[in-house]
Amino acid sequence: MTSSMDSSSSNTRPPTSSNEDLNKPLWRYITKLANHSDAGGNLSWKCNFCEKDFKSSYTRVRAHLLMISGKGIGKCGKVEKEDLLEMERLDEEANTRLMSSFSGGGGLDSSFDSKKRKIGGGSGGKKVFNMTQHERLDYEIARMFYSAGLPFNLARNPYFQSAFTYAANHNIAGYVPPKYNLLRTTLLQKEKANIDRMCATFRSMWREKGVSIVSDGWSDSQRRPIINLMAVSDGVAMFIKSVDCSGETKDMHFIFNLLKEVINEIGHENVIQVITDNASNCKGAGQLIEQEFPSIVWMPCVVYTLNLALKNICAAKNVETNEVVYEECNWISEIIGDVMQIKHFIMSHSMRLAIYKEFVNLKLLYVADTRFASMIVMLGRFKLIKGGLQRMVICDKWNIYRDDNQGRAKLVKEKVLDDFWWDSIDYILSFTAPIYDMLRTCDNDKPCLHLVYDMWGSMIEKVKKAIYVHEGKRLDEDSTFYEVVHTILVDRWTRNNTPLHCLAHALNPKYYSDQWLNEDPTRVSPHKDKEINQERLKCLRKYFPNLDERNKVNLEYVDFACKNGYFREFDSIQDRYSMDPKGWWVNHGACAPMLQSIALKLLTQPSSASCAERNWSNYSFVHSVRRNKMTQKRGEDLVFIHNNLRLLSRKSPQYAEGETKMWDIGGDAFDTFEDVGVLEVASLSLDEPEMESVVFSEGVDNVDE
């Protein structure tokens, strides 16, 4: 039986014939059943592996044996892995020979050949020859860009530059770039493993600095529900994995198990908090996490909470339980409705849009409803283009232009020229500005957990001042509208506030400094605030279940808060206000080692899941509608490489200078990088007028103020 199997295997690979066509090496793996092909070039043949009969050209022979789909022939199911690798090698060698034979035969080649024939001997001729070689390579690279529709910004990618530099500096005779299957399989897995090793440096810091796990959900181009999981520490956001939830019930137990798996992978002793949105299933999962891991806190995303507060104010629902809010805030919804109608009216017709572009250089961008503070963004845009809109509706073209929407055109003109309408927009922007500003501060990966408690209180006070100034009232008078807004903000803060916010606030040395306390007579030190003290003690009980250790850390806090012992030193007191909190604890916290360890972890944590939400733009980038047949696992691997490779690149000195400066920002829209900072067009947290003056406008000098 064994001998027969060996004989069968040997029959699939007959010896190479001297008369074999070297450009079609896979002929050797089939048996020709006829000596001549028909008029169409098709040949009757039998596969030596599956022993099935076919009639086709060599193209389908190749597709059958190499198991390539979409070629009008089935894949061979009997090919062993060893045979497949050998056939792929032979096929690649044949392609190399074909490419070598065609070099010099393309559209550019005749001109280059004629130039070479005119070149004489000597060093001068050699220089000219080298110049034509460089020029030829430039043309080949350019043709690759043009034919594949690649963005020109790719030329600034350091990995694009290093690939061609390496090839130019090393004589690799007969080298052929990796093929389709190699890129999507072997090389992809090798690069993922390589990136994972390179990220080990960041993971090694998690024990000392702590880490936050952030999560967000999304649906890809095939409508598969996917949950994104990332780890953030000290402003560094690392992609961990994404999970396809198709066919699963995304209840709190399912989400809990996903989070638990990542926590165990990272090490529960390194995890400070888990940040998700405020959905009931996420909240339930967070409570299960806190039961399973007492030292880990579930944190609702601050940015998501602020966005919900803005929606409650700016898009109040007309329901029985919300009558008071709707009565006070309905006018805001009407103004926003007018703005959206005007925007859609202008953008829904090419003629109106052309008239608009004559007077306004900023585009009326679409703002997704899921983006944070989208309504405020749109109002801010309208304020920027107010002058252009008013000139547009009084111009001759607008008056002459007639279509079937004359009634709406008249309404647009009335609104745009109505000063009271613009005053309402200004008012909305003024009292929502503090909420918007806090949202922008928190909507990134930077450490801000220790700032949230103070920011929320300051934000509410600023909102109150803006409303009372508009209404012309003293701060001790009553305002029905403010009471409604205040109730919404306090309700959202109550749902968002956790003991970790209070502990992080209590460990910020700035809030004990005389300079900070004297800025506002209503401020008190954290150790004198009842709520903060209670929540701080609650949090310390989670971290230190041992009574002796808890007593020791409480005594360290007493010295820190009351400026006893070494904390009484002049530099220690002076630096509390001026120095970064993390830097202060590094410089002055050694006398309280247990408290210092907690402080250095909490002062490096974010307060939102924005990096996980923004990472879907990366997922869309690698898994677009045009690539919607890509498996979820391969898409996850590409996102892992794409996201973490950018992270590693941004830590290199080359990222801040030279041709590759900020190479992953802005794409082809950027011609200059003056005053750009470190923002990304694809990952902008909110609308950025400063960026837009570089990215979207064509004549920035004429932008309306």
Buried (B, 14 or more C-beta within 10 A) or exposed (E): EEEEEEEEBEEBBBEEEEEEEEEBBBBBBBBEEEEEBEEEEBBBBBBBBBEEEBBBEBBBBBBBBBBBEEBEBBBBEEBEEEBBEBBBEBBBBBEEBEEEEEEEEEEEEEEBEEBBEEBEEEEEEEEBEEEBEEEBEEBEBEEEEEEEEEEEBBBBBBEBBEEEEEEEEEEEEEEEEEEEEEEBEEEBEEBBEEBEEEBEEBBEBBEEBBBBBBBBBBEBBBEBBBBBBBBBBBBBBBBBBBBBBEEEEBEBEBBBEBBBBBBEEBEBEBBBBBBBBBBEBBBBBBEBBBEEBEBBBBBBBBBBBBBBBBBBBBBBEEEEEEEEBBBBBEBBBEBBEBBEBBBEBBBEEEEBEEBBBEBBBBBBEEBEEEBBBBBBBBBBBBBBBBEBBBBBBEBEEBEEBEEEBEEBBEBBBEBBEEEEBBEBBEBBBBBBBBBBBBBBBBBBBBBBBBBBBBBBBBBBEBBBBBBBEBEEEEEEEEBEBBEBBBEBBEEBBEEBBBBBBBBBBBBBBBBBBEEBBEEEEEBEBBBEBEEBBEBBBBBBEBBBEEEEEBEBBBBBBBBBBEBEBBBEEEEBBEBBBEBBBBEBBBEBBEBBEBBBBBBBBBBBBBBBBBBBBBBBEBBBBBBEEEEEEBEBEBBBBBBBBBBBBBBBBBEEEEBEEEEBEBBBBBBEBBEEEEEBEEBBBEBBBBBBBEBBBBBBBEEEEEBBE
